[in-house]
Amino acid sequence: MNRREIPSLRVARIYLRVSTEEQDLARQEAMVGQAKAAGYYIAGVYREKASGARADRPELLRLISDLQPDEVVIAEKIDRISRLPLPEAEKLVATIRAKGARLA
């Protein structure tokens, strides 16, 4: 049986990002437990220390590549996903939606 045959299974991928090596992801790590408590199966946690003003972040690109239809991308705030100029940020969100996923 695959997950498509289990209608109540909610699948999430969690993206954690800070801008510099000196910063810590610890505060955002709590989202993993919160998502599990909310009933999500966590398919992946993607941790990155990189500027949100860059679209070529390896972990973000891996997350997008891994996305499956009906999954949810969870991030602390939208600025963890992107600090790109609006047209580029909209393109990034459209890429996620084109995979059949949504942001939370």
C-alpha positions as semicolon CSV with decimal commas, in nm:
position;residue;x (nm);y (nm);z (nm)
1;M;0,000;0,000;0,000
2;N;0,138;0,342;-0,088
3;R;0,061;0,670;0,081
4;R;-0,184;0,775;-0,192
5;E;-0,407;0,491;-0,072
6;I;-0,407;0,638;0,282
7;P;-0,618;0,955;0,255
8;S;-0,552;1,077;0,608
9;L;-0,171;1,072;0,580
10;R;-0,039;1,427;0,578
11;V;0,319;1,455;0,460
12;A;0,547;1,751;0,526
13;R;0,899;1,855;0,439
14;I;1,050;2,108;0,677
15;Y;1,294;2,377;0,568
16;L;1,517;2,538;0,832
17;R;1,747;2,825;0,734
18;V;1,969;3,082;0,897
19;S;2,183;3,331;0,711
20;T;2,527;3,280;0,865
21;E;2,744;3,003;1,007
22;E;2,739;3,181;1,343
23;Q;2,361;3,156;1,371
24;D;2,191;2,852;1,520
25;L;1,901;2,648;1,383
26;A;1,793;2,537;1,734
27;R;1,491;2,770;1,757
28;Q;1,354;2,644;1,426
29;E;1,416;2,277;1,515
30;A;1,106;2,289;1,738
31;M;0,896;2,292;1,420
32;V;0,976;1,924;1,364
33;G;0,806;1,821;1,688
34;Q;0,522;2,066;1,631
35;A;0,453;1,925;1,285
36;K;0,454;1,568;1,420
37;A;0,219;1,673;1,700
38;A;-0,012;1,825;1,437
39;G;-0,031;1,485;1,265
40;Y;0,224;1,523;0,987
41;Y;0,458;1,248;0,871
42;I;0,794;1,423;0,820
43;A;0,940;1,310;0,487
44;G;1,248;1,527;0,526
45;V;1,412;1,806;0,721
46;Y;1,634;2,036;0,518
47;R;1,882;2,247;0,716
48;E;2,075;2,529;0,559
49;K;2,308;2,811;0,658
50;A;2,287;3,043;0,358
51;S;2,150;3,379;0,255
52;G;1,782;3,381;0,166
53;A;1,866;3,631;-0,107
54;R;2,013;3,348;-0,316
55;A;1,796;3,109;-0,516
56;D;2,072;2,848;-0,562
57;R;2,072;2,708;-0,208
58;P;2,153;2,334;-0,223
59;E;1,912;2,220;0,050
60;L;1,624;2,429;-0,084
61;L;1,685;2,288;-0,431
62;R;1,698;1,934;-0,288
63;L;1,370;1,993;-0,103
64;I;1,202;2,111;-0,423
65;S;1,341;1,813;-0,613
66;D;1,214;1,573;-0,343
67;L;0,862;1,722;-0,326
68;Q;0,570;1,501;-0,414
69;P;0,210;1,604;-0,491
70;D;-0,005;1,690;-0,188
71;E;0,294;1,746;0,042
72;V;0,334;2,054;0,258
73;V;0,649;2,262;0,288
74;I;0,679;2,398;0,641
75;A;0,905;2,690;0,727
76;E;0,913;2,919;1,030
77;K;0,830;3,223;0,815
78;I;0,822;3,293;0,442
79;D;1,155;3,476;0,472
80;R;1,318;3,143;0,566
81;I;1,220;3,020;0,217
82;S;1,308;3,339;0,033
83;R;1,438;3,692;0,067
84;L;1,455;3,721;-0,309
85;P;1,303;4,014;-0,499
86;L;0,927;3,962;-0,537
87;P;0,927;3,831;-0,898
88;E;1,192;3,569;-0,809
89;A;1,016;3,475;-0,484
90;E;0,690;3,431;-0,674
91;K;0,870;3,206;-0,922
92;L;1,005;2,994;-0,635
93;V;0,657;2,958;-0,482
94;A;0,515;2,874;-0,826
95;T;0,779;2,599;-0,861
96;I;0,667;2,447;-0,530
97;R;0,302;2,467;-0,634
98;A;0,379;2,318;-0,975
99;K;0,502;2,007;-0,792
100;G;0,152;1,981;-0,641
101;A;0,273;2,090;-0,298
102;R;0,184;2,388;-0,083
103;L;0,354;2,615;0,170
104;A;0,257;2,630;0,536
